[in-house]
Amino acid sequence: METMIQIKNVTKTFTGKDNTVEALKGINLEIHQGEIYGIIGMSGAGKSTLVRCLNFLERPTSGTVCVEGKDLSTLTDKELRETRTHIAMIFQHFNLLMQRTVIDNICFPLEIIKVPRKDALARARELLEIVGLTEKELAYPAQLSGGQKQRVAIARALATNPRILLCDEATSALDPTTTKAILALLKEINQKYGITIVIITHEMAVVQEICSHVAIIDEGTLAETGTVEEVFQRPKSKAAKKLVFQKEGGRYEEMKGKRCIRIVFTSNSSFEPVIANMVLTCKMPVNILLADTRDIGGVAHGQMILQLPEETSVADKMIEYLKERKLEVEELNNYVG
């Protein structure tokens, strides 16, 4: 598979009057043609700095960024502008021109590269159809909902036929239903046009919804990479575990000293009422602290975090029961308390 973006030992340091901040520390990543690649991390992790390095809106302090085999640091200003026409970007707050109509917003990047007005309008109308906003051609951004504004921003980003689309927290300002619709649109665009999409987010649900691969950024370092399925089923780093299964705010303070496990279900294991059967077999109750189901790459995956009985022999028996049924079982340290 062709490598679209290669990041080698990228660092970025911001030097202020009173302090120096290392936003990125030796990041190495490869993103391949046609992937929907998620870059996830908590606020301040460095993920937005990283995405801005991908098109050289921020120049790395050291290291190289290669896009389609070109080292961006070696390009002239003119060559860099040309390369950027193939790397589009959409943002959390849409960045639309409020004084322009929807169709004029979409035409704007085409005006910059001197596309004739007639051709620009034809392209804009084609894109309005793709994003489902044909009837809003003459509306102004103030007359649109958040989801409609983001659809216009997506249409504008696609105007120059980019090969890469960078999405920086593109759904963070949207409600859950609208987020789902925007992610479905991005997935459709990826499948129909083969555009490589990089999604920057702090929400694991966004990554699980449409990404094939994920990189987890933690305090400027690359904590973990892999397929979304691998990271969801077997998160290795502390940052990944926090994103995958820990509740907002961290721990359940009211439940101290309890033994907890996390189990992962796939489509092969989700039909048997395994927890109910385990409770009946072991004749002791468990407490379900967390349970959810996700569709990852078209396959149902679920996870559950259980508080086990304090009696060691019973807890051990339950773990053994689950493992015999080929479930992923992981003991969690300090999940409660």
N, C-alpha and C positions, 0 to 999 in steps of 0.2 A: 504493500500500500504506500502511495506517495506521501512523503513528509511535507506538510504545508508549513508548519511552524516548528523551528528548533531553537530552544533556549539553552544556552551553555554558560554555566557558572555566572549567572547574572546577579549583580549586586546593585543596590541603589541606596545612596546615602544623602540625606538632606542636612545641610549645615546651616544653622540659624545663628543669630547673634549670640545666644546664650547656651545653645546645646547642639548636639549632633544626633540624628536619628538614622539608624540603619533599618530602612524599610524592607529591603530584600537582602538575603544573605546566601549567595551561591545557589541560585535556583537552576535546576536542570529539568527540562521537559521536552517531550516530542508530541506534536499533535498532527494526526494524519488526515489526509484528504477525505472529506465526507463525514467526519466524526462530529458528534455533538459532545463537546468536552466541557465538563464542569470544573470550575476552580472555586473552591469553597473555603470559607474561614470566618471566624468571628470578626466583629468590628475592630479595625486597627491591625488586622493580621498582615496586611500588605497586598491583598489580592487586587484592589483597584490600582495600586501603583504598578503591579505586574501587568495588568491588561493595558495600561497606558504605555508600557515599554514595548508592547507587541506591535504598535504602529509608530513608535518613536515620538509620541506626544511627550513622553518622558524619555530622555536618553539615559541608559544604564550608566552607573558609575564605572562598572567593569563588566566583562563578559560580552557575549555576542547574541544577537537575535537575528536568525535567518528566516526569511519568509519566501517560500517557493525557491529555496536555494540561494537567495540573495542576502548577503550580510548587510543589514540596514545601515550600519555605521560607515560603510564604504561608499554609500550613494551620495551623489550631489543633491542639493536642495530640489532641483528640478526632477531628478530621478525618484527622490523620496515622495514628492507630491504625486507623481505618476503611480507609484506603488500604492500610495494611500487610497487611490480611487478604487483599488481592488480589495481594500480592507475597510468595510463600513462599520459603523458603531451606533448602538442605541443605548439610551440612558434611563435612569430611574425617573427623572422628571421631564422626560420627553424632548426638551430643548426645541420646541417648535417656535417659529416666528409668529408672534401673536397678531401682528398687523397684516399678515398674509392669509389668504384663503387656503383651504386644504390642498387644492390642486397646485397652487403657487408654492406651497411648502415643499411638495414633492418635486416640483420642477427646479427648485433652488440649486441642488448640486449639479444639475445638468446645465443651468445657466453659467455656473462657475467654469465649466469646461467647454463653454461656447457651443453647446448643442443648439441647432435652430429651434425657435419657439414651437413651430408646428410639430417637429419630431418629439420635443420634450413633452408637449401636451398629450400626444399619442401614447408615449411611454407612461406618463403619469396616470392616464385613464386605464391603461392595461393593469397597472399596479393597484389602483383603487378596486378593480374587480377582484384581484387576487386576495386583497385583505378584507373584502366584503364591505366597502364603503362608497360604492358608486354614487349613491344618492347624496353624499355629503361633500361633493366636489366644490361647491361654492360656500360652504360653511366656514366659519372662523374657529380657531382652536378653543376660544372661550365658550363656544356653543356645543362642545363635545364632552362626552364622559371620559374618565381616565383611560378606560380600555380602548375607546375610539382614538384618543390622542396617541396611544402607543401603537395602534395599527397604522396611523398616519406616519409615525416615526419609522416604523418598519418599512413601509412603502418608500419613504424618502431614502432610507438606507439602501434599498435594493435598486434605486434608480440608475446607478452607474454599473449595474451587473457585477457586483463584487463577487470575489471567490471566497472571502472570509467575512463573517459577521460576528462582531464582538458585542456582547450584551452585558453592560455593567449595571447589575442590580435592576434589570429591566422590568421586573414584576413586583418590586418591593413596595411600590406606592399603590398597588392594586388589591382589591378584595380577592378572596380565595376563588370564587367562581370565575371572575375575569382573568385571574392569573392562569387558571386551567385553560381557558379559551386562547389566551396569548401563547402559552406553551404549545398547545395543539397546532396553532398557526405556524410557529417556528419549526415544529417537527415536520409539518407538511411541506414547508419551503425547503427544508433540508433534504427531504426524500425526493421532491419533485425536481429540484434544480441542482442538487449535489453540493450546495454551499456548505463549507465547513463553519460550524458555529461554536463559539467559545462563550460560555455562560459564567459570569462572575456572580456569586450569590453567597448569602450566609444561611440559606435555608436548604436543609438536606432534602426536603420534600420536592423542591424544584429539580434538584439533581436526579432524584429517583424517578421523577415523572418522565424526563426525556433524554437524559444524558447516557452515553454508552461508557464513557470513561470519566474519572474524577481525579483531581489533585487537591490535596488538603494543605492549605497554607496556615502555619501557626507561628506567630511572632516573627514573620519575615523569612521563615525557613519552610522547606518542603517536608511536611510531616509524613505524607503517605500518598502513593498513587496506585491506580489499578482500575479494573473494570468496576462499574457501579455495583454489580452483583457481588464481586469479591469483597469490596470494602464494606458493603452492607452485611454480608454473611459473617465475615471474619475481620472486623476492624482491629488493626494492630497498635496504632499509636494512640496516645492519650487524647489527642485532639479529635481523631476519627471517632473514638468511642463516645466522646462527649456529644459530637454532632449526630451520631447514629441513634444512641439510645438514652441519653441522659435528659431528664426533664429540664425545662427552663428553671433557673435558680438552683439546679444541682441536685440536692439530696432531699429525702423525706425525713426531716428532723424528728418527727414524732415517733419513728420506728427505729429503736436503737438496738444494736447488737444482733441483728438478724442475718441469716445466711441467704444470699440471693443468687439466682442464676438467670442467665438470658438464654432463651432458645429461639432458633430460627426455623421457620416453616417454609417449604417450597410447595409448588403445586402438587408434588408427589406425596406430601405429608399432611396436607391441609384438610383432608376429608375425614380422617379418623378423629373422633373426639378424644384425643390422646390425653389431655389434662384430666378430663372427667374419669377416664378409665384408670389413669394413674392414681387418682385420689381414692377410687373404689378399691384398687388393688392394695394400696399401702395403708388404707383405712385412717388417713390423716388429711386434714384440709391444707390448702396452700392459699396464699394471698396474692392476687394478680395486681402488680403495681403499675404495669404498662402493657398495652397490647395494641398493635396496629397491623394493617395489611397494606402493601404497596404493589403496584404493577411495575416491574422492572424489566424492560425489554420485552414486554408482552407476556411475561410469566408472573403469576401471583407469588409474592413473597410476604411472609408475615414474621413478626417478632413478638415475644412475650417475655416480660421480666416477672419472675415469681419469687416471693418470699417463702422459704421452706420452713418446715417445723424446726424447732430448736433442738430436738432430739437427733443427735448425729447419725445414728444408725438408720433412722427413717429417711433423713435427708439424703444420705448416701444411696439408699435403696431407690429413691425417686430419680436421682440422677442416672443411676444404672438403667432403670426402666426406660427413660427417655433415650439414652444412648443406644439401647437395644433396638429401638424403633428408628434408628438411623437419623436422629435429629442432632443438629449442631447444639451443643450445650457448653456454655461458658460461665464459669463462676465469677461473680463481680465482687471486687473488694471495696469496702466502704461505700456501697451504694446507698445504704440507709445509715442513719446515725449521725 
